Amino acid sequence: MTKLESRPTKATLGEYIFLVDIAGHRTDAPIAQVLEQIEARSGMFKIFGSYPRWRGTETQQHRP
C-alpha cells in the first residue's frame, strides 16, 4: 500500500469511504486475492484503475 485516504460520505455522520493506492496490478495473484477479501467485507467496492508499471525502455506487457 502506498497511500490510504479516508473521506466522510456526507450521508451519515461517522460513515467514511476509503481510497487506497497499492503497488501492483489487479491481475497479480496476491493483489487479486486481497482485493477479493476486501470486496467481500465492503458495502461498496470499486477499482478506479489498474495500470501496468512503466519499465523504461523494456518491452511492456499488455494487461487487460
C-alpha positions as CSV (number, residue, x, y, z in Angstrom):
1,M,0.0,0.0,0.0
2,T,1.4,3.3,-1.0
3,K,-1.5,5.6,0.1
4,L,-4.6,5.5,2.3
5,E,-7.2,8.2,2.5
6,S,-10.5,8.4,4.3
7,R,-13.3,10.7,3.3
8,P,-16.7,11.3,5.0
9,T,-19.6,10.0,2.9
10,K,-21.7,13.2,3.8
11,A,-24.7,10.8,4.0
12,T,-24.3,9.6,7.6
13,L,-22.3,11.1,10.4
14,G,-19.3,8.8,11.2
15,E,-19.6,6.9,7.8
16,Y,-16.4,7.0,5.6
17,I,-15.2,5.8,2.3
18,F,-11.5,4.8,1.9
19,L,-9.3,5.4,-1.1
20,V,-6.3,3.1,-1.4
21,D,-3.3,3.2,-3.7
22,I,-1.3,0.0,-4.0
23,A,1.8,-1.1,-5.9
24,G,0.7,-4.0,-8.1
25,H,-1.8,-4.8,-10.8
26,R,-5.3,-6.1,-10.0
27,T,-4.5,-9.3,-12.0
28,D,-1.4,-10.2,-10.0
29,A,-2.3,-13.2,-7.9
30,P,-1.5,-11.8,-4.4
31,I,-3.2,-8.5,-5.2
32,A,-6.3,-10.2,-6.7
33,Q,-6.7,-12.3,-3.6
34,V,-6.5,-9.4,-1.3
35,L,-8.9,-7.3,-3.4
36,E,-11.4,-10.2,-3.3
37,Q,-11.2,-10.3,0.5
38,I,-11.7,-6.6,0.8
39,E,-14.6,-6.6,-1.6
40,A,-16.3,-9.4,0.5
41,R,-16.1,-7.2,3.6
42,S,-17.2,-3.9,1.9
43,G,-20.6,-2.3,1.4
44,M,-19.3,-0.7,-1.8
45,F,-16.1,-1.6,-3.7
46,K,-14.8,0.0,-6.9
47,I,-11.5,-0.2,-8.7
48,F,-10.9,3.2,-10.3
49,G,-7.9,2.0,-12.4
50,S,-5.1,-0.6,-12.6
51,Y,-2.2,0.2,-14.9
52,P,1.0,-1.7,-15.9
53,R,4.1,-0.3,-14.3
54,W,6.5,1.7,-16.6
55,R,9.5,-0.3,-17.3
56,G,11.6,2.2,-19.2
57,T,12.9,1.0,-22.5
58,E,12.0,-2.6,-21.9
59,T,9.1,-4.1,-23.9
60,Q,5.9,-3.6,-21.9
61,Q,3.5,-6.5,-21.4
62,H,-0.2,-5.6,-22.1
63,R,-2.5,-6.3,-19.2
64,P,-6.3,-6.1,-19.5
